Amino acid sequence: MAKMRKIRVDELKPGMVYDKPIYVDSSNMLVGANTPIRESDIKKLMVWGVSEVETAGVLVKRIDMPPESSAPQEQIEKGGVSDREQLIVADYVELLKKRKVLIEVHARARAAVEAAYKAIRANTPFDTRDLEDAVQSIVKLIKESSNIFLFLYGLDEGKDYTLTHSVNVAFYSLIIGTALKYGPVKISDLGLGALLIDAGMMKLPLYIIHKESNLTEQEYNQIKTHPLLGYKALKELGKVKESAAVVCLQHHEQYDGNGYPRGLKGNDIDEFARIAAIADSYEAQISNRSYRKKVDFYHAMRNLLASGVSKFDPVLLRVFLSRMSVYPIGSIVELNDGTIGIVIGSIPEKPLRPIIKLVLDRTRRRIENTVIINLLQESSLYIARALDEAEAGINIFEVL
């Protein structure tokens, strides 16, 4: 018996003919032997969220296919739910292919930050060219796949959480900067400042940075000096320009004036620092700390919105919400019928009714076939609650 092999959906073209059937999975055939693949077959796979099919056959020919009749206007309106759902699912399928690229870009950025932080700890000058290159790579990735942030979750933090945190904050900051349509200079300065957000921590005793118990009042007061220490180090050792260095100085200021080190209020806080403050808070919540466990995406976003009135710029917070949604992609949710799924996207105007890939049935058994639910169309279903991985009993990256 011929061995089955996998074919990526993005490699399929209308008119391809294989001498053996093509299967979506072991029990579902897409097309029979010697039957040309239609454009609608490929679109169907994209809507289902299928990234690969399998066959024991080989490609024998490719024929020109006549154009398929388009759906009636009343069925799929321009910009309607069906069109947008297909785009969201197609974006999700493309996103899954970019995890390896994200890991490579993240590793290079992490190495650049590590070199700068080591120089700051040693009080020696450092160059920012590798950091600036890292920013450009991150921006390129975000523009190619706006939901690429999903793969930041669960990256190995190594021995120094600060490095991973700094790079992740840069990603989230640049997502906001991209949404604001920043030009090349502004986006570069924002990214550089965000990558070096915790430069001042390198000037503190290591035992404070890695302490697992509560800080004493004296230790906490030392922590509060890190924005100013970092700002000075960036200006003196890295010759970082003011527009980028100010992120390190002001990212702990709060919109209501209750932050530090200067107690600045509202728009007196630099816009880049206001962006980084949102990114810093969100990223910290979804990452493990020595003194607390991480929270899931939904609850991190809810906490951010709850404190947003006082801590964060409300306009920038809305921009972040519009990009991330109330249920950010990758959120694990339980529906009212007991099934469990992962959010793969949502329509901005309806953030509480996202598109979900089901992964567990109501008995908590894995759903092997790909099942996509659009809550805008399934009016009887709704999200009962958000879950973390432990509650759901799954690993996000095993069910994507």
Contacts in CASP RR format, 6 or more apart in sequence:
PFRMAT RR
TARGET T0000
AUTHOR 0000-0000-0000
METHOD contacts of the structure
MODEL  1
MAKMRKIRVDELKPGMVYDKPIYVDSSNMLVGANTPIRESDIKKLMVWGV
SEVETAGVLVKRIDMPPESSAPQEQIEKGGVSDREQLIVADYVELLKKRK
VLIEVHARARAAVEAAYKAIRANTPFDTRDLEDAVQSIVKLIKESSNIFL
FLYGLDEGKDYTLTHSVNVAFYSLIIGTALKYGPVKISDLGLGALLIDAG
MMKLPLYIIHKESNLTEQEYNQIKTHPLLGYKALKELGKVKESAAVVCLQ
HHEQYDGNGYPRGLKGNDIDEFARIAAIADSYEAQISNRSYRKKVDFYHA
MRNLLASGVSKFDPVLLRVFLSRMSVYPIGSIVELNDGTIGIVIGSIPEK
PLRPIIKLVLDRTRRRIENTVIINLLQESSLYIARALDEAEAGINIFEVL
1 56 0 8 1.000
2 20 0 8 1.000
2 56 0 8 1.000
2 57 0 8 1.000
3 56 0 8 1.000
4 23 0 8 1.000
4 54 0 8 1.000
4 55 0 8 1.000
4 56 0 8 1.000
5 54 0 8 1.000
5 55 0 8 1.000
5 56 0 8 1.000
5 57 0 8 1.000
6 52 0 8 1.000
6 53 0 8 1.000
6 54 0 8 1.000
7 22 0 8 1.000
7 52 0 8 1.000
7 53 0 8 1.000
7 54 0 8 1.000
7 55 0 8 1.000
8 51 0 8 1.000
8 52 0 8 1.000
9 42 0 8 1.000
9 45 0 8 1.000
9 46 0 8 1.000
9 50 0 8 1.000
9 51 0 8 1.000
9 52 0 8 1.000
9 53 0 8 1.000
9 93 0 8 1.000
10 93 0 8 1.000
10 94 0 8 1.000
10 97 0 8 1.000
12 37 0 8 1.000
12 41 0 8 1.000
12 42 0 8 1.000
12 45 0 8 1.000
12 53 0 8 1.000
13 37 0 8 1.000
13 42 0 8 1.000
13 62 0 8 1.000
14 36 0 8 1.000
14 37 0 8 1.000
14 38 0 8 1.000
14 39 0 8 1.000
14 42 0 8 1.000
14 65 0 8 1.000
15 36 0 8 1.000
15 37 0 8 1.000
15 38 0 8 1.000
15 62 0 8 1.000
15 63 0 8 1.000
15 64 0 8 1.000
15 65 0 8 1.000
16 36 0 8 1.000
16 37 0 8 1.000
16 59 0 8 1.000
16 62 0 8 1.000
17 34 0 8 1.000
17 35 0 8 1.000
17 36 0 8 1.000
17 37 0 8 1.000
17 59 0 8 1.000
17 60 0 8 1.000
17 61 0 8 1.000
17 62 0 8 1.000
17 63 0 8 1.000
18 31 0 8 1.000
18 33 0 8 1.000
18 34 0 8 1.000
18 55 0 8 1.000
18 57 0 8 1.000
18 58 0 8 1.000
18 59 0 8 1.000
18 60 0 8 1.000
19 33 0 8 1.000
19 34 0 8 1.000
19 57 0 8 1.000
19 58 0 8 1.000
19 60 0 8 1.000
20 33 0 8 1.000
20 55 0 8 1.000
20 56 0 8 1.000
20 57 0 8 1.000
20 58 0 8 1.000
21 29 0 8 1.000
21 30 0 8 1.000
21 31 0 8 1.000
21 32 0 8 1.000
21 33 0 8 1.000
21 55 0 8 1.000
22 29 0 8 1.000
22 30 0 8 1.000
22 31 0 8 1.000
22 32 0 8 1.000
22 37 0 8 1.000
22 53 0 8 1.000
22 54 0 8 1.000
22 55 0 8 1.000
23 29 0 8 1.000
23 30 0 8 1.000
23 53 0 8 1.000
23 54 0 8 1.000
23 55 0 8 1.000
24 30 0 8 1.000
24 45 0 8 1.000
24 48 0 8 1.000
24 50 0 8 1.000
24 53 0 8 1.000
24 369 0 8 1.000
24 370 0 8 1.000
25 54 0 8 1.000
25 368 0 8 1.000
25 369 0 8 1.000
27 369 0 8 1.000
28 369 0 8 1.000
30 37 0 8 1.000
30 41 0 8 1.000
30 45 0 8 1.000
30 53 0 8 1.000
31 37 0 8 1.000
31 38 0 8 1.000
31 41 0 8 1.000
33 57 0 8 1.000
34 60 0 8 1.000
36 63 0 8 1.000
36 65 0 8 1.000
38 65 0 8 1.000
38 68 0 8 1.000
39 65 0 8 1.000
39 68 0 8 1.000
40 68 0 8 1.000
43 86 0 8 1.000
45 53 0 8 1.000
46 86 0 8 1.000
46 89 0 8 1.000
46 90 0 8 1.000
46 93 0 8 1.000
47 85 0 8 1.000
47 86 0 8 1.000
47 89 0 8 1.000
47 372 0 8 1.000
48 89 0 8 1.000
48 370 0 8 1.000
48 371 0 8 1.000
48 372 0 8 1.000
49 89 0 8 1.000
49 92 0 8 1.000
49 93 0 8 1.000
49 344 0 8 1.000
49 357 0 8 1.000
49 370 0 8 1.000
49 372 0 8 1.000
50 93 0 8 1.000
50 370 0 8 1.000
51 93 0 8 1.000
51 96 0 8 1.000
51 97 0 8 1.000
71 82 0 8 1.000
75 82 0 8 1.000
76 82 0 8 1.000
76 83 0 8 1.000
77 83 0 8 1.000
81 347 0 8 1.000
81 374 0 8 1.000
81 376 0 8 1.000
81 377 0 8 1.000
84 347 0 8 1.000
85 355 0 8 1.000
85 374 0 8 1.000
85 376 0 8 1.000
85 377 0 8 1.000
88 344 0 8 1.000
88 345 0 8 1.000
88 346 0 8 1.000
88 347 0 8 1.000
88 355 0 8 1.000
89 344 0 8 1.000
89 355 0 8 1.000
89 372 0 8 1.000
91 145 0 8 1.000
91 146 0 8 1.000
91 147 0 8 1.000
91 345 0 8 1.000
92 147 0 8 1.000
92 329 0 8 1.000
92 344 0 8 1.000
92 345 0 8 1.000
92 357 0 8 1.000
94 145 0 8 1.000
95 145 0 8 1.000
95 147 0 8 1.000
95 148 0 8 1.000
95 150 0 8 1.000
95 329 0 8 1.000
96 400 0 8 1.000
98 141 0 8 1.000
98 144 0 8 1.000
98 145 0 8 1.000
98 148 0 8 1.000
98 151 0 8 1.000
99 151 0 8 1.000
101 141 0 8 1.000
102 141 0 8 1.000
102 148 0 8 1.000
102 151 0 8 1.000
102 152 0 8 1.000
103 151 0 8 1.000
103 155 0 8 1.000
105 134 0 8 1.000
105 137 0 8 1.000
105 138 0 8 1.000
105 141 0 8 1.000
106 152 0 8 1.000
106 155 0 8 1.000
106 167 0 8 1.000
108 130 0 8 1.000
108 133 0 8 1.000
108 134 0 8 1.000
108 137 0 8 1.000
109 131 0 8 1.000
109 134 0 8 1.000
109 135 0 8 1.000
109 137 0 8 1.000
109 138 0 8 1.000
109 167 0 8 1.000
109 170 0 8 1.000
109 195 0 8 1.000
110 163 0 8 1.000
110 164 0 8 1.000
110 167 0 8 1.000
111 130 0 8 1.000
112 130 0 8 1.000
112 131 0 8 1.000
112 133 0 8 1.000
112 134 0 8 1.000
112 195 0 8 1.000
113 131 0 8 1.000
113 134 0 8 1.000
113 163 0 8 1.000
113 166 0 8 1.000
113 167 0 8 1.000
113 195 0 8 1.000
113 196 0 8 1.000
114 160 0 8 1.000
114 163 0 8 1.000
115 126 0 8 1.000
115 130 0 8 1.000
116 126 0 8 1.000
116 128 0 8 1.000
116 131 0 8 1.000
116 195 0 8 1.000
116 196 0 8 1.000
116 199 0 8 1.000
116 238 0 8 1.000
117 162 0 8 1.000
117 163 0 8 1.000
117 198 0 8 1.000
117 199 0 8 1.000
117 202 0 8 1.000
118 202 0 8 1.000
119 125 0 8 1.000
119 126 0 8 1.000
119 237 0 8 1.000
119 238 0 8 1.000
120 126 0 8 1.000
120 199 0 8 1.000
120 200 0 8 1.000
120 202 0 8 1.000
120 203 0 8 1.000
120 230 0 8 1.000
120 233 0 8 1.000
120 234 0 8 1.000
120 237 0 8 1.000
121 202 0 8 1.000
121 203 0 8 1.000
123 233 0 8 1.000
123 237 0 8 1.000
124 237 0 8 1.000
125 237 0 8 1.000
125 238 0 8 1.000
125 239 0 8 1.000
126 237 0 8 1.000
126 238 0 8 1.000
127 238 0 8 1.000
128 192 0 8 1.000
128 238 0 8 1.000
128 239 0 8 1.000
128 240 0 8 1.000
131 192 0 8 1.000
131 195 0 8 1.000
131 196 0 8 1.000
132 188 0 8 1.000
132 192 0 8 1.000
134 167 0 8 1.000
134 170 0 8 1.000
134 195 0 8 1.000
135 170 0 8 1.000
135 174 0 8 1.000
135 187 0 8 1.000
135 188 0 8 1.000
135 191 0 8 1.000
135 192 0 8 1.000
135 195 0 8 1.000
136 188 0 8 1.000
138 170 0 8 1.000
138 171 0 8 1.000
138 174 0 8 1.000
138 191 0 8 1.000
139 174 0 8 1.000
139 178 0 8 1.000
139 187 0 8 1.000
141 148 0 8 1.000
142 148 0 8 1.000
142 171 0 8 1.000
142 174 0 8 1.000
142 175 0 8 1.000
142 178 0 8 1.000
143 178 0 8 1.000
146 175 0 8 1.000
146 178 0 8 1.000
146 323 0 8 1.000
147 329 0 8 1.000
147 345 0 8 1.000
148 171 0 8 1.000
149 171 0 8 1.000
149 172 0 8 1.000
149 175 0 8 1.000
149 324 0 8 1.000
149 328 0 8 1.000
149 329 0 8 1.000
150 328 0 8 1.000
150 329 0 8 1.000
150 330 0 8 1.000
152 168 0 8 1.000
152 171 0 8 1.000
152 283 0 8 1.000
153 286 0 8 1.000
153 297 0 8 1.000
153 330 0 8 1.000
153 396 0 8 1.000
154 397 0 8 1.000
155 164 0 8 1.000
155 168 0 8 1.000
156 164 0 8 1.000
157 163 0 8 1.000
157 164 0 8 1.000
157 165 0 8 1.000
157 287 0 8 1.000
157 288 0 8 1.000
158 164 0 8 1.000
161 287 0 8 1.000
161 289 0 8 1.000
162 198 0 8 1.000
162 201 0 8 1.000
162 209 0 8 1.000
164 287 0 8 1.000
165 198 0 8 1.000
165 283 0 8 1.000
165 284 0 8 1.000
165 287 0 8 1.000
166 194 0 8 1.000
166 195 0 8 1.000
166 196 0 8 1.000
166 197 0 8 1.000
166 198 0 8 1.000
167 195 0 8 1.000
168 283 0 8 1.000
168 287 0 8 1.000
169 194 0 8 1.000
169 195 0 8 1.000
169 197 0 8 1.000
169 276 0 8 1.000
169 279 0 8 1.000
169 280 0 8 1.000
169 283 0 8 1.000
170 191 0 8 1.000
170 193 0 8 1.000
170 194 0 8 1.000
170 195 0 8 1.000
170 197 0 8 1.000
170 279 0 8 1.000
171 279 0 8 1.000
172 278 0 8 1.000
172 279 0 8 1.000
172 282 0 8 1.000
172 283 0 8 1.000
172 320 0 8 1.000
173 190 0 8 1.000
173 191 0 8 1.000
173 194 0 8 1.000
173 272 0 8 1.000
173 275 0 8 1.000
173 276 0 8 1.000
173 279 0 8 1.000
174 187 0 8 1.000
174 190 0 8 1.000
174 191 0 8 1.000
174 194 0 8 1.000
175 279 0 8 1.000
175 320 0 8 1.000
175 323 0 8 1.000
175 324 0 8 1.000
176 275 0 8 1.000
176 278 0 8 1.000
176 279 0 8 1.000
176 316 0 8 1.000
176 319 0 8 1.000
176 320 0 8 1.000
176 323 0 8 1.000
177 186 0 8 1.000
177 187 0 8 1.000
177 190 0 8 1.000
177 275 0 8 1.000
178 187 0 8 1.000
179 319 0 8 1.000
179 322 0 8 1.000
179 323 0 8 1.000
180 319 0 8 1.000
182 190 0 8 1.000
189 241 0 8 1.000
189 243 0 8 1.000
189 244 0 8 1.000
189 272 0 8 1.000
190 244 0 8 1.000
190 247 0 8 1.000
190 272 0 8 1.000
190 275 0 8 1.000
190 276 0 8 1.000
191 244 0 8 1.000
192 240 0 8 1.000
192 244 0 8 1.000
193 234 0 8 1.000
193 240 0 8 1.000
193 244 0 8 1.000
193 245 0 8 1.000
193 247 0 8 1.000
193 248 0 8 1.000
193 272 0 8 1.000
193 276 0 8 1.000
194 247 0 8 1.000
194 272 0 8 1.000
194 275 0 8 1.000
194 276 0 8 1.000
194 279 0 8 1.000
196 230 0 8 1.000
196 234 0 8 1.000
196 240 0 8 1.000
196 244 0 8 1.000
196 245 0 8 1.000
196 247 0 8 1.000
196 248 0 8 1.000
197 247 0 8 1.000
197 248 0 8 1.000
197 251 0 8 1.000
197 276 0 8 1.000
197 280 0 8 1.000
198 226 0 8 1.000
198 248 0 8 1.000
199 229 0 8 1.000
199 230 0 8 1.000
199 231 0 8 1.000
199 233 0 8 1.000
199 234 0 8 1.000
199 248 0 8 1.000
200 226 0 8 1.000
200 227 0 8 1.000
200 229 0 8 1.000
200 230 0 8 1.000
200 231 0 8 1.000
200 233 0 8 1.000
200 248 0 8 1.000
201 209 0 8 1.000
201 226 0 8 1.000
202 230 0 8 1.000
202 233 0 8 1.000
203 225 0 8 1.000
203 226 0 8 1.000
203 229 0 8 1.000
203 230 0 8 1.000
203 233 0 8 1.000
204 222 0 8 1.000
204 223 0 8 1.000
204 225 0 8 1.000
204 226 0 8 1.000
204 229 0 8 1.000
205 222 0 8 1.000
208 215 0 8 1.000
208 219 0 8 1.000
208 222 0 8 1.000
208 223 0 8 1.000
210 290 0 8 1.000
211 219 0 8 1.000
211 290 0 8 1.000
212 290 0 8 1.000
212 291 0 8 1.000
213 291 0 8 1.000
214 291 0 8 1.000
215 223 0 8 1.000
224 252 0 8 1.000
224 260 0 8 1.000
224 261 0 8 1.000
225 261 0 8 1.000
227 248 0 8 1.000
227 249 0 8 1.000
227 250 0 8 1.000
227 251 0 8 1.000
227 252 0 8 1.000
227 260 0 8 1.000
227 261 0 8 1.000
228 249 0 8 1.000
228 261 0 8 1.000
230 248 0 8 1.000
230 249 0 8 1.000
231 245 0 8 1.000
231 246 0 8 1.000
231 248 0 8 1.000
231 249 0 8 1.000
234 240 0 8 1.000
234 244 0 8 1.000
234 245 0 8 1.000
234 248 0 8 1.000
235 242 0 8 1.000
235 245 0 8 1.000
243 270 0 8 1.000
243 272 0 8 1.000
244 272 0 8 1.000
246 270 0 8 1.000
246 272 0 8 1.000
246 273 0 8 1.000
247 270 0 8 1.000
247 272 0 8 1.000
247 273 0 8 1.000
247 276 0 8 1.000
249 261 0 8 1.000
249 273 0 8 1.000
250 262 0 8 1.000
250 264 0 8 1.000
250 269 0 8 1.000
250 270 0 8 1.000
250 273 0 8 1.000
251 273 0 8 1.000
251 276 0 8 1.000
251 277 0 8 1.000
251 280 0 8 1.000
252 259 0 8 1.000
252 260 0 8 1.000
252 261 0 8 1.000
252 277 0 8 1.000
253 259 0 8 1.000
253 260 0 8 1.000
253 261 0 8 1.000
253 262 0 8 1.000
253 263 0 8 1.000
253 264 0 8 1.000
253 269 0 8 1.000
253 273 0 8 1.000
253 277 0 8 1.000
254 263 0 8 1.000
254 277 0 8 1.000
254 310 0 8 1.000
254 311 0 8 1.000
254 312 0 8 1.000
255 265 0 8 1.000
255 266 0 8 1.000
255 269 0 8 1.000
255 274 0 8 1.000
255 308 0 8 1.000
255 310 0 8 1.000
255 311 0 8 1.000
255 312 0 8 1.000
255 313 0 8 1.000
255 314 0 8 1.000
256 265 0 8 1.000
256 266 0 8 1.000
256 310 0 8 1.000
256 311 0 8 1.000
257 263 0 8 1.000
257 264 0 8 1.000
257 265 0 8 1.000
257 266 0 8 1.000
258 310 0 8 1.000
266 274 0 8 1.000
266 313 0 8 1.000
267 313 0 8 1.000
269 277 0 8 1.000
269 313 0 8 1.000
271 313 0 8 1.000
271 316 0 8 1.000
274 312 0 8 1.000
274 313 0 8 1.000
274 316 0 8 1.000
275 316 0 8 1.000
277 311 0 8 1.000
277 312 0 8 1.000
278 304 0 8 1.000
278 312 0 8 1.000
278 313 0 8 1.000
278 316 0 8 1.000
278 317 0 8 1.000
278 320 0 8 1.000
279 320 0 8 1.000
281 304 0 8 1.000
281 307 0 8 1.000
281 311 0 8 1.000
281 312 0 8 1.000
282 300 0 8 1.000
282 301 0 8 1.000
282 304 0 8 1.000
282 320 0 8 1.000
282 324 0 8 1.000
285 294 0 8 1.000
285 295 0 8 1.000
285 299 0 8 1.000
285 300 0 8 1.000
285 303 0 8 1.000
285 304 0 8 1.000
286 294 0 8 1.000
286 295 0 8 1.000
286 296 0 8 1.000
286 297 0 8 1.000
286 300 0 8 1.000
287 294 0 8 1.000
288 294 0 8 1.000
295 303 0 8 1.000
295 388 0 8 1.000
296 331 0 8 1.000
296 332 0 8 1.000
296 386 0 8 1.000
296 387 0 8 1.000
296 388 0 8 1.000
296 389 0 8 1.000
297 327 0 8 1.000
297 328 0 8 1.000
297 330 0 8 1.000
297 331 0 8 1.000
297 386 0 8 1.000
298 326 0 8 1.000
298 327 0 8 1.000
298 328 0 8 1.000
298 331 0 8 1.000
298 333 0 8 1.000
298 386 0 8 1.000
299 386 0 8 1.000
301 321 0 8 1.000
301 324 0 8 1.000
301 325 0 8 1.000
301 326 0 8 1.000
301 327 0 8 1.000
301 328 0 8 1.000
302 326 0 8 1.000
304 312 0 8 1.000
304 317 0 8 1.000
304 320 0 8 1.000
305 317 0 8 1.000
305 321 0 8 1.000
308 314 0 8 1.000
308 317 0 8 1.000
321 351 0 8 1.000
322 348 0 8 1.000
325 343 0 8 1.000
325 345 0 8 1.000
325 346 0 8 1.000
325 348 0 8 1.000
325 351 0 8 1.000
325 354 0 8 1.000
326 351 0 8 1.000
326 352 0 8 1.000
327 333 0 8 1.000
327 343 0 8 1.000
327 346 0 8 1.000
327 351 0 8 1.000
327 352 0 8 1.000
327 354 0 8 1.000
327 383 0 8 1.000
327 386 0 8 1.000
328 343 0 8 1.000
329 343 0 8 1.000
329 344 0 8 1.000
329 345 0 8 1.000
330 342 0 8 1.000
330 343 0 8 1.000
330 344 0 8 1.000
330 396 0 8 1.000
330 400 0 8 1.000
331 342 0 8 1.000
331 343 0 8 1.000
331 354 0 8 1.000
331 386 0 8 1.000
332 340 0 8 1.000
332 341 0 8 1.000
332 342 0 8 1.000
332 343 0 8 1.000
332 386 0 8 1.000
332 387 0 8 1.000
332 388 0 8 1.000
332 389 0 8 1.000
332 391 0 8 1.000
332 392 0 8 1.000
332 394 0 8 1.000
332 396 0 8 1.000
333 340 0 8 1.000
333 341 0 8 1.000
333 342 0 8 1.000
333 343 0 8 1.000
333 356 0 8 1.000
333 383 0 8 1.000
333 384 0 8 1.000
333 385 0 8 1.000
333 386 0 8 1.000
333 387 0 8 1.000
334 340 0 8 1.000
334 341 0 8 1.000
334 383 0 8 1.000
334 384 0 8 1.000
334 385 0 8 1.000
334 386 0 8 1.000
334 387 0 8 1.000
334 392 0 8 1.000
335 341 0 8 1.000
335 356 0 8 1.000
335 373 0 8 1.000
335 381 0 8 1.000
335 382 0 8 1.000
335 383 0 8 1.000
335 384 0 8 1.000
336 381 0 8 1.000
336 382 0 8 1.000
336 383 0 8 1.000
336 384 0 8 1.000
337 362 0 8 1.000
337 381 0 8 1.000
338 362 0 8 1.000
338 384 0 8 1.000
339 358 0 8 1.000
339 360 0 8 1.000
339 361 0 8 1.000
339 362 0 8 1.000
339 367 0 8 1.000
340 358 0 8 1.000
340 359 0 8 1.000
340 360 0 8 1.000
340 364 0 8 1.000
340 387 0 8 1.000
340 392 0 8 1.000
340 394 0 8 1.000
341 356 0 8 1.000
341 357 0 8 1.000
341 358 0 8 1.000
341 359 0 8 1.000
341 360 0 8 1.000
341 399 0 8 1.000
342 356 0 8 1.000
342 357 0 8 1.000
342 359 0 8 1.000
342 396 0 8 1.000
342 399 0 8 1.000
342 400 0 8 1.000
343 354 0 8 1.000
343 355 0 8 1.000
343 356 0 8 1.000
344 354 0 8 1.000
344 355 0 8 1.000
344 356 0 8 1.000
344 357 0 8 1.000
344 372 0 8 1.000
345 354 0 8 1.000
345 355 0 8 1.000
346 353 0 8 1.000
346 354 0 8 1.000
346 355 0 8 1.000
347 353 0 8 1.000
347 376 0 8 1.000
350 376 0 8 1.000
352 383 0 8 1.000
353 374 0 8 1.000
353 375 0 8 1.000
353 376 0 8 1.000
353 382 0 8 1.000
354 375 0 8 1.000
354 383 0 8 1.000
355 372 0 8 1.000
355 373 0 8 1.000
355 374 0 8 1.000
355 375 0 8 1.000
356 372 0 8 1.000
356 373 0 8 1.000
356 374 0 8 1.000
356 375 0 8 1.000
357 370 0 8 1.000
357 371 0 8 1.000
357 372 0 8 1.000
357 373 0 8 1.000
357 399 0 8 1.000
357 400 0 8 1.000
358 367 0 8 1.000
358 371 0 8 1.000
358 372 0 8 1.000
358 373 0 8 1.000
359 366 0 8 1.000
359 367 0 8 1.000
359 394 0 8 1.000
359 399 0 8 1.000
360 366 0 8 1.000
360 367 0 8 1.000
360 392 0 8 1.000
360 394 0 8 1.000
361 367 0 8 1.000
364 393 0 8 1.000
366 399 0 8 1.000
373 381 0 8 1.000
375 381 0 8 1.000
375 382 0 8 1.000
375 383 0 8 1.000
389 395 0 8 1.000
389 396 0 8 1.000
END
